[in-house]
Amino acid sequence: MIIELSDFFNNPSLIEIGWIRIQYYAVTWVLSAIFIFQYLKNHRIIGELQLSTDQVNDVVFLYGLIFGAMLGGRCGYMFFYGFDQLASNPLSLFFIWEGGLSFHGGLMGVIVSLYVYSYQHRISFLRLADAICMAMPIGLGLVRIGNFLNGELYGRPTDGTWGFIFPTDPYGFTRHPSQLYEAMFEGFFLFILLLFIGTKNNKHGVISGSFLLAYGLIRFFIEYFRQPDSHMGFVALQLSMGQLLSIPMVIIGVILLTKSLRRNEAIS
């Protein structure tokens, strides 16, 4: 089934009033934070950490969304995907109206922010990370749907019987809807997987390690269906930047998962 998408997918906006434009992509970011907060505020791990609703609010919206995902995501994007522009004009880091957020940069930002928060409030960083990792697929799935609605980050051309034609594609190719693949596997599938692991194993760090390992593998595989960034192409060994950045996630995930299981076995 070949679907030719309408012009709606060419930079769609929920509200346009003069120069003010609120896009569906931005809405999915806000909804992600709201749903993550609602999920976490009564979560058992949050209960173990004895965090109040106000504290969860700070963790999700201030440390997680603003300091972590958005600030880290912007810095990561400019460093990993726009380094030439950043080197020629360091102020371009603040050109947020041009767009550009990196998941891997956002992840590093969230890790740093959570570490600062856990240090300030004298709680287990690893356990707080477990809680956040449990909820992150909610946001990942919604944001990928936002990418689809924005007609961006679409997939590679396909000659199969299944594909989408995006109005934002200057070549008009039939492409894989890789954003929807990511929404399904980085979002729904990963959420169910971590939920299952969390019910079977309550040891500190197991969920965090599982998240890093599973997301890294999922992202690496789906990148074969996603069109590499036009200004970068394949970076090395016919791999995209997204794939190269996912390799350390898999390695760190394996190390963290192994150490967490061994550490908790020694304690028990």
N, C-alpha and C positions, 0 to 999 in steps of 0.2 A: 504494500500500500504506500503510494507516494502522496505526500500532503504538501501542498504549496501554501505556506502561511501568508496571512494577510499583512497589509502595511502596518497593522497594529504592533507587530513585533519589531518595527523599526523605531527603537527608542521610545517605548510607550510611557505615558504619564498618567497617573491616577488623577492628578489635579494640575491645571495650568492656569495661573492668574498672573498675567504680565510676564515678568522675568522669573517668577516663582514657579518651580516645577518639581512636583513630588512624583518620583518614579516608583513603579512597582518593585523594583530591585531594592530601593531604600525601605519600602514597606515590609519586605520579607526580612530585612535585618531587624527592624523594630519588633516584628512579630516573633522572630527567633528569640530575642531577649526576653520577651514577655512569657512565651511558652516555657522557656528554660527556667525562668524564675518560678512559675507556677508548679513545674515538675519538681524542682529542687526544695522548695520551702518546707515540704513535709516529708522529704526523703529520709530514709533510715540513717544514711551516713551523716546527713546534716544533724540529725538527732544525736548521733554519737559524738559529734563535734560540739554539740550544745550551742549552735548558732541560732540567734533570733531571726525573725522574719526581716527585720531592718538590716541585719548583718548580711543575710542572703541577698537582699536587694543591692547592697554595696558590692558584694562579690560579683554578682551577675552584671549589673549595669555600669558601675564605675570601673572596677578592676578588670572584669572580663570583657565587656563590650568596648568601652571607650579607651582605657589604657592598654588593654590587651589586644583584642581583635582588630580594632580600627587603627590605633596608632602603630601597633606592631605590624599589622597587615599593610599599611601604607609604606612604612620603612622597608619592609621585606620586599614589596613590589618594586620599589625604586632601586633597591640594591640588587635583587635577583633579575629583574626584567627591564629596568630602565636605568642601568648604571651609567651608560654613556651620557644620557640626559642629565642625570644627577651630577656627574663629574663636571659637565660643562656649565651647569647652572644649579648650584646647591639649593637655591630657593624653590626649584621645581618640586622639592619634597612636599611643599605646602600647596601645590596646585591641585587640590582635591577635586575641583570641578572637572578636571580632565579624566577623573576616574582612575582606577587601578588599586586593587587590594590583593594581597597574596595570602593564601591560606597558610602556607608554611611560615611566613612572617608573622601572621596573626597568632599562630600556635606558639611561636617563641615568645611573642608579647604576652600571651595569656600565662605561659609558664612563669615568666619573670614576675608578672603582676601577682599571681597566686602565691609565689614564694615570698614576695614582700608582705602580702596580707597575712600569710600564715606566721611569718616572723613577728610581725607587729602584734598579732593577737595570740601568739604562743600556742598554736594548734599544729597538728600534723600536716605538713605540706603534702605528703604523699596521699594521705586520706582525703584531703580537700581536692586534690587532683583526681582521685577516683570518682568523687561525686560529680565534678565538672565533666569528666570524660563520659560518664553515664548519660549526661544530658546533651552533650555536643552534637550527636547525630541529628537531634531535632533541628538545630540551627543549620547544620550542613545541608540537610534535605530541603529546607525552605529557601535558603540562599541559592541553591542550584536551580530551583524553580524560578527564582528571580532572574538568574542568568538566562534561562530559557525565554521568559517573557520579554527580556531586553534584547533578545535576538543576538546574544554575544556568546563567545566561548563555545561555538557550535562544533560539530564533529567533522571528521574527515569525509571526503566524498565516498559514496558507495554506489556500486552498480547492482545492488541487490533489489529485492522487491519491497524493501522497507526503508523509508527515508523521508526527510523533510527538506523543503526548499525555503531558505530563510531570505527575506527581502533585504537583509543587511549584507548578504553575501554578494560581492561585486561580480562573481563568476556565475552565479545562479545554479551551482551544482546541487545535486541531490545528496544530502549529507546525513550522517548519523546524528540523532538528537542526543549527543553525549551528555548534555546537561541533565536530561531525564534519566540516563543511565546512572549518573552520579547521584542524583536525588534518590533513586531507588536503593543503590548499594551503599553509598556513604551515609545515607539517611536511614531509611526504613530497615534495611538488612542489618546494618551495623548496630542500630538501636536494639533490635531483637537479640542479636548475638551477645552484646554486652549485658543485656538484661538477663539472659540465660546464664552467662558466666558469673554475674553478680549473685544469682540465687544459689549457685553451686559452690562458689568459693568466695569467702568474705575476707580473705587475707589482704593486708595492705599492699597496694601497688599492683595487684594482679589485674584490676580493671584498667589502670593506666597503661600498663605494659601491653595488655591485649588490644587496647585502643590504638596505640602507636603501631603495633604489628599489623593489625587488621586493616586499618586505614591506609597504611603505606602500601600494602599488597593490593588493595582495591584500587587505589589511585594509580599505581604503577600499571595495572592491567588496563583500566579504562582509558588511560592516556593513549593507548593504541587506537582508540576510536575517536579521540579528540584532536582537532586541528591544532598543531603547534602555533605559538604566537608568530604572527607574520613577520615581525621585525627580528625574530631570533631563529626560527626554524628548529632544526635538530641541533642540539648543542654538542653532543659527543656520542660516538658509537650508535648513531641513529636513534638516540634517546632525546626526549624533550626535557626542558628544565624541570617540569613537574615530576617526571620520572626520576631524574637525578636527585631531586630534593626528597623524594620518597624513600630512596635507598637508606639514608641515615635513620629515618624513622623506623624502618623495619629492624635495622641492627640494634638501635637503642631499645626498641620494644622487646626484642628477644632477650637482651641483657637484663632489662628491668624486670621482665616477667620471670626469668630464671632466678635472679637474685631474690626477688620477692618470695617466690615459692621456697627457696632454700632457707632464707632468713626465718620465715614463719615456721618452717619445719623444725629448725633448730630451737626456736622458742618453745614450740609445743613439746 
